[in-house]
Amino acid sequence: MTSQVKQSVREVRRLQTRERILGAAISEFKRSGMNAADVNAIVGAAGVAHGTFFFHFPSKEHVLLELEGREEAWMAGEFARYLEGRHDLATILAEVVHLVTALERRLGPLLFKELLALHFSPTRPTKDEWTDHPIIVLLVDELERARGDGEVHPEVDAFYSAAFFLLGIYGVLTTTTDNERRDAMLANLVITARRGLEIR
């Protein structure tokens, strides 16, 4: 076996181990929350040694960063596909709500809240810019396109409008548990955001 083949086999095993650890950690985080999650339970479920967890993820926060990156990439891919079809301002905003609520359903309310807490934390292990988050980049681009097409008021700041809209979604999802009330609030959020953006 050549050294190149050995190296690729080793890399495949390394990636498989990382995926097992990530999957086990996410399950534990969904059950207990990140802070209360037991690394021993994670490594036991993943079938790896304790030090292997920290080799792949220096801290539990790094697991959430990995999850955040993957989920953002998935949502951005779905949003980009959606934008290839016919859409207007109202349907764009409704699609963003749909994507974020789908994320919350996949992760569960506890892990979703912890992901958001880390996203906005001043002690976040890695610092990044808004341009590092593809879903907000796509929304900003779409609002700028709509402004250029005359659908959105020329004085609207696309970044702040996109950021406040996403914060509104996060606020509703993290503070409201009644599904009927939350659906009504999210629908109202879309209407209010659209009216605030459009030329009167």
C-alpha positions, -999 to 999 in steps of 0.1 A, spaced: 0 0 0 15 34 -10 19 61 15 -7 82 -4 -33 54 -1 -25 50 36 -29 87 41 -63 88 24 -75 57 43 -64 75 75 -82 107 65 -114 88 58 -112 72 92 -105 105 109 -135 121 92 -157 91 101 -146 94 138 -153 132 137 -188 125 123 -195 99 150 -184 124 177 -205 152 162 -236 130 160 -232 118 195 -226 153 208 -256 167 190 -278 140 205 -264 147 240 -269 185 235 -305 180 224 -311 159 256 -292 180 282 -281 212 266 -245 221 259 -235 232 293 -249 202 311 -238 177 283 -215 150 296 -184 145 274 -181 109 289 -216 101 275 -206 116 241 -174 96 238 -192 65 251 -219 68 224 -193 76 197 -171 47 208 -139 68 211 -114 77 238 -120 108 259 -90 126 244 -103 119 209 -132 143 215 -109 171 223 -86 163 194 -115 169 170 -133 196 191 -113 217 215 -145 225 235 -182 218 234 -187 252 219 -167 241 189 -192 213 183 -219 240 181 -198 261 157 -195 230 134 -232 225 136 -239 262 129 -217 261 98 -234 230 85 -269 242 92 -262 276 77 -248 260 45 -279 238 43 -303 267 47 -284 289 23 -285 261 -3 -323 257 1 -328 295 0 -306 298 -32 -327 271 -49 -359 289 -38 -346 322 -53 -341 305 -87 -379 304 -90 -405 332 -91 -406 352 -59 -415 386 -45 -407 404 -13 -434 387 8 -426 352 -4 -388 358 2 -395 368 38 -419 339 43 -393 315 30 -367 327 55 -393 322 83 -399 287 69 -361 278 68 -355 291 103 -385 273 118 -374 241 100 -340 245 117 -356 248 151 -377 217 145 -346 197 134 -326 208 164 -353 210 190 -360 241 211 -332 236 236 -304 231 211 -318 259 188 -316 283 217 -281 272 226 -270 277 190 -284 312 190 -268 320 224 -234 309 210 -240 328 178 -244 361 197 -220 354 226 -192 378 232 -171 348 242 -177 329 210 -145 309 202 -142 323 167 -151 359 157 -166 364 123 -184 390 102 -220 389 90 -206 381 55 -194 347 69 -231 337 73 -245 328 39 -282 330 48 -280 367 58 -257 374 27 -284 360 4 -312 379 22 -292 412 20 -285 406 -17 -321 399 -24 -332 431 -5 -306 451 -25 -319 436 -57 -355 445 -47 -344 480 -39 -327 483 -73 -359 471 -89 -379 497 -71 -398 472 -48 -380 485 -17 -377 521 -6 -343 536 -17 -334 546 19 -338 511 33 -305 496 46 -306 460 34 -282 447 60 -300 462 90 -334 452 76 -322 416 71 -306 415 105 -337 429 123 -360 405 104 -339 375 114 -337 387 150 -375 390 150 -378 354 139 -353 343 166 -372 363 192 -406 347 184 -392 312 183 -372 315 216 -399 332 236 -432 317 224 -442 281 228 -478 282 218 -478 271 181 -509 289 171 -497 322 187 -462 318 173 -475 312 137 -497 343 140 -467 363 153 -444 351 125 -471 359 98 -474 393 113 -437 398 113 -436 391 76 -464 416 69 -448 443 91 -413 438 76 -427 439 41 -447 471 48 -416 487 63 -395 479 33 -418 487 4 -422 521 -13 -455 536 -1 
